[in-house]
Amino acid sequence: MQYRTLGKTGLRVSEVGVGGAQFGLTNYMGQWDAQSEEAQRLTTATIRRALELGYNYIDTAPGYGNGRSEEMIGHALAGRRDQAIIATKVSRGHWTPAEIRASVEASLRRLQVDALDLIQFHGSWYGPADVESILHQGGLDAFQRLRQEGLVRHIGFTTEGPSAGVETLIATSAFDTMQVRYNLMYQHPSDWENNQGIIRQADALGMGIILMRPMTSGVFQRLMARFFPQIHVAEVGRLLLTYVLSDPYVDVALIGMRDPRLAEVNNAISDDLASRIDLAQLHERYVR
């Protein structure tokens, strides 16, 4: 496993992280009973194998199964807290100071930890009301108080992509990280043709960059299967992960996995440095 520094947090993070949505959401990305004993067994086996391989970043959220993902991860990490950097979130629509504190305290109980390494606003496009709630109605202040109390170590937000609201949040310099959707199909957050995008903006202010859905949530795989059925799905996955790991602005790419073998596959892709892509050269239009 290769490692990168998560922006101004200074944390050394595995460049592939474990995404927790697939653990806690029933029938998300395939048949899965999140409440079953078998689901907990596979979750525990996957997380512990990932830790053995060198993964150290685990992302979750209360919204992933009404706290179920956090519970499952907490069980899997029992006795292994020092091996993991744990990130969770506060659900959109619950961003008053009282709701934020209640959410964090509930996450701490479910994850069985005394402090969170990263807490994030779980957002999407950030319209004016979202920005108002965070910056002027106590949301950011509540995060900062929790950090001062030692209940959280770093603060950030998640976003589906570029918007005026996201640019406003970045410009405050108040956040340590940004988690954003970025992949081969959705490249605007890190625009290599124009050297622009919210990933570049956030990086310039020292923010750590975390990716959600680097594997396109299966959309690109289904597209390729329809038009190029001769290409094995594993090779498509290798392409997708290699693409985002080739971006030096990215610190950690989150991947959902429910099988220890997938942790091994993604770890091997991380260590295959010879396959990395020169993205500037790839996007060059003119012959030199």
C-alpha positions in Angstrom: 0.0 0.0 0.0 1.2 3.5 -0.9 0.7 6.5 1.4 0.1 10.2 1.0 -0.2 13.1 3.4 -3.8 14.3 4.0 -3.2 18.0 3.4 -2.6 20.2 6.5 -3.8 17.5 8.8 -0.4 16.0 8.5 -1.9 12.5 8.7 -0.2 9.8 6.5 -3.1 8.0 4.9 -3.3 4.9 2.7 -4.0 6.2 -0.8 -6.9 3.6 -1.0 -9.4 3.9 1.9 -12.3 1.7 3.0 -15.6 3.2 2.1 -18.3 2.3 4.6 -21.5 2.8 2.6 -21.6 -0.7 1.3 -21.4 -2.1 4.8 -24.4 -0.4 6.3 -26.9 0.0 3.4 -29.0 -3.0 2.6 -29.0 -4.1 -1.1 -26.7 -1.2 -2.1 -24.5 -2.1 -5.0 -25.8 -5.7 -4.8 -27.8 -8.0 -2.6 -26.8 -7.4 1.1 -28.6 -7.7 4.4 -26.8 -5.2 6.5 -28.5 -6.5 9.7 -27.4 -10.0 9.3 -24.7 -11.8 11.2 -23.1 -12.8 7.9 -22.8 -9.2 6.9 -21.0 -8.4 10.1 -18.7 -11.4 9.6 -17.8 -10.2 6.1 -17.4 -6.6 7.2 -15.1 -7.6 10.0 -13.0 -9.9 7.8 -12.7 -7.3 5.1 -11.6 -4.5 7.4 -9.2 -6.6 9.3 -7.6 -7.9 6.1 -7.4 -4.3 4.9 -5.6 -3.3 8.0 -3.1 -6.2 7.6 -2.4 -5.0 4.1 -1.7 -1.4 5.2 -5.0 0.4 4.7 -5.5 2.8 7.5 -8.3 5.2 6.3 -11.9 4.2 7.0 -14.8 6.4 6.1 -18.4 6.0 7.2 -21.5 8.1 8.1 -24.6 7.9 10.2 -26.6 8.0 7.0 -25.3 4.6 5.9 -28.0 2.5 7.3 -29.2 4.8 10.1 -25.9 4.2 12.0 -25.5 0.6 11.0 -22.2 1.1 9.1 -20.7 2.8 12.1 -21.8 0.0 14.4 -20.3 -2.6 12.1 -17.0 -0.8 11.7 -16.8 -0.2 15.5 -17.2 -3.9 16.0 -14.5 -4.7 13.4 -12.1 -2.2 14.9 -12.4 -3.4 18.5 -8.9 -3.6 19.9 -7.5 -2.1 16.7 -8.2 1.6 17.1 -4.6 2.6 16.8 -4.4 1.1 13.3 -7.2 3.2 11.8 -7.9 6.8 10.9 -11.7 7.1 11.3 -13.8 9.6 9.4 -17.5 10.1 9.7 -20.1 12.8 9.0 -23.1 14.8 10.2 -26.1 14.3 8.0 -27.5 17.1 5.9 -30.5 18.8 7.5 -29.1 18.2 11.0 -26.6 21.0 11.1 -27.7 23.1 14.1 -25.1 23.1 17.0 -27.3 20.8 19.2 -27.9 18.3 16.4 -24.2 18.3 15.4 -23.1 17.5 19.0 -25.8 14.8 19.3 -24.7 13.2 16.0 -21.0 13.2 17.0 -21.7 11.7 20.4 -23.9 9.0 18.8 -21.1 8.2 16.3 -18.6 7.9 19.0 -20.7 5.4 20.8 -21.4 3.3 17.7 -17.8 3.4 16.6 -16.6 2.6 20.2 -14.0 5.4 20.2 -13.2 8.4 22.4 -12.5 10.7 19.4 -13.0 10.9 15.7 -10.0 11.7 13.4 -12.3 13.6 11.0 -15.8 14.9 11.1 -17.5 16.2 7.9 -20.6 18.0 6.8 -22.4 15.3 4.7 -23.5 17.5 1.9 -24.0 17.5 -1.9 -24.3 20.7 -4.0 -24.4 23.4 -1.2 -27.0 26.0 -2.1 -27.2 29.3 -0.2 -29.2 27.8 2.6 -26.5 25.1 3.2 -23.7 27.7 3.3 -25.8 29.9 5.6 -26.3 27.0 8.0 -22.6 26.1 8.1 -21.0 29.6 8.2 -23.6 31.8 9.9 -26.0 29.6 11.9 -23.5 27.8 14.1 -22.5 24.8 12.1 -18.8 25.5 11.6 -18.6 27.0 15.2 -20.0 23.7 16.5 -17.4 21.7 14.6 -14.6 23.9 15.9 -15.8 23.6 19.5 -15.8 19.8 19.2 -12.3 20.0 18.0 -11.3 22.2 20.9 -12.8 19.7 23.3 -10.8 16.9 21.7 -13.9 14.9 20.5 -12.8 15.4 16.8 -9.3 16.1 15.5 -10.0 17.5 12.1 -13.0 19.0 10.2 -14.1 18.9 6.6 -17.1 18.6 4.2 -18.2 16.3 1.4 -19.6 17.4 -1.9 -20.9 15.8 -5.1 -19.1 18.4 -7.2 -18.3 22.0 -8.1 -20.8 24.7 -7.0 -20.6 28.3 -5.8 -21.4 27.1 -2.3 -18.4 24.7 -2.4 -16.1 27.5 -3.6 -17.3 29.6 -0.7 -16.6 26.9 1.9 -13.1 26.3 0.4 -12.3 30.1 0.5 -12.9 30.3 4.2 -9.7 28.2 4.8 -11.5 26.8 7.9 -11.6 23.2 6.7 -8.9 20.6 6.8 -10.4 18.3 4.1 -12.8 18.0 1.2 -14.4 14.7 0.1 -15.5 14.9 -3.5 -16.9 12.8 -6.3 -14.1 12.5 -9.0 -13.5 9.7 -11.4 -12.9 8.9 -15.1 -16.4 9.8 -16.0 -16.6 12.9 -13.8 -13.4 14.9 -14.2 -14.4 18.6 -13.6 -13.3 18.7 -10.0 -9.7 18.2 -11.2 -9.6 19.6 -14.8 -6.2 18.7 -16.4 -7.0 20.5 -19.6 -7.5 23.9 -17.9 -5.6 23.3 -14.7 -8.7 24.3 -12.8 -11.3 22.8 -10.5 -12.3 22.7 -6.8 -9.7 20.0 -6.1 -7.0 22.4 -7.2 -8.6 25.2 -5.2 -8.8 23.2 -2.1 -5.2 21.8 -2.4 -3.9 25.3 -2.8 -5.2 26.1 0.7 -3.7 23.0 2.2 -6.8 20.9 2.3 -6.6 17.1 2.1 -8.5 15.6 -0.9 -10.6 12.5 -0.4 -12.5 10.9 -3.3 -15.9 9.3 -3.2 -17.0 7.0 -6.0 -13.6 6.8 -7.8 -14.9 3.5 -9.3 -18.1 5.4 -10.7 -20.4 3.2 -8.5 -20.4 0.6 -11.2 -21.7 2.9 -14.0 -18.6 2.9 -16.2 -18.3 -0.9 -15.7 -21.9 -1.4 -16.9 -21.2 0.9 -19.9 -18.1 -1.0 -20.9 -19.8 -4.4 -20.5 -22.5 -3.3 -22.9 -20.2 -2.0 -25.7 -17.0 -4.0 -25.0 -18.1 -7.3 -23.4 -14.8 -8.9 -24.2 -13.0 -6.7 -21.6 -13.0 -8.3 -18.2 -14.6 -6.2 -15.4 -11.5 -6.5 -13.3 -9.4 -4.7 -15.9 -12.0 -1.9 -16.1 -11.7 -1.6 -12.3 -7.9 -1.4 -12.6 -8.2 1.4 -15.1 -10.6 3.4 -13.0 -8.5 3.2 -9.8 -5.2 3.7 -11.6 -6.6 6.9 -13.2 -7.5 8.6 -9.9 -4.4 7.4 -8.1 -2.4 9.0 -11.0 -3.7 12.4 -9.9 -1.1 13.9 -7.5 -3.8 16.2 -6.0 -5.6 13.2 -4.6 -4.7 11.9 -1.1 -7.1 9.0 -0.6 -9.6 7.2 -2.9 -12.5 5.5 -1.0 -13.7 2.1 -2.3 -16.5 0.1 -0.9 -15.7 -3.6 -0.5 -17.4 -6.5 1.2 -14.8 -9.2 0.6 -11.3 -9.5 1.8 -10.2 -10.5 -1.7 -11.2 -7.1 -3.0 -9.0 -5.4 -0.4 -6.1 -7.5 -1.8 -6.9 -6.5 -5.4 -7.1 -2.8 -4.7 -3.9 -3.0 -2.6 -2.1 -4.5 -5.6 -3.3 -1.7 -7.8 -1.9 0.8 -5.4 1.5 -0.9 -5.4 1.6 -1.1 -9.2 3.4 2.2 -9.7 4.6 1.3 -13.2 1.0 1.6 -14.4 0.4 5.1 -13.3 -0.6 7.6 -16.0 0.9 11.0 -16.8 -2.4 12.9 -16.7 -1.0 16.2 -18.1 0.4 14.3 -21.1 -2.8 12.3 -21.5 -4.8 15.5 -21.8 -2.4 17.3 -24.1 -4.0 18.2 -27.5 -1.0 19.6 -29.3 2.0 17.8 -30.7 5.3 19.2 -29.3 
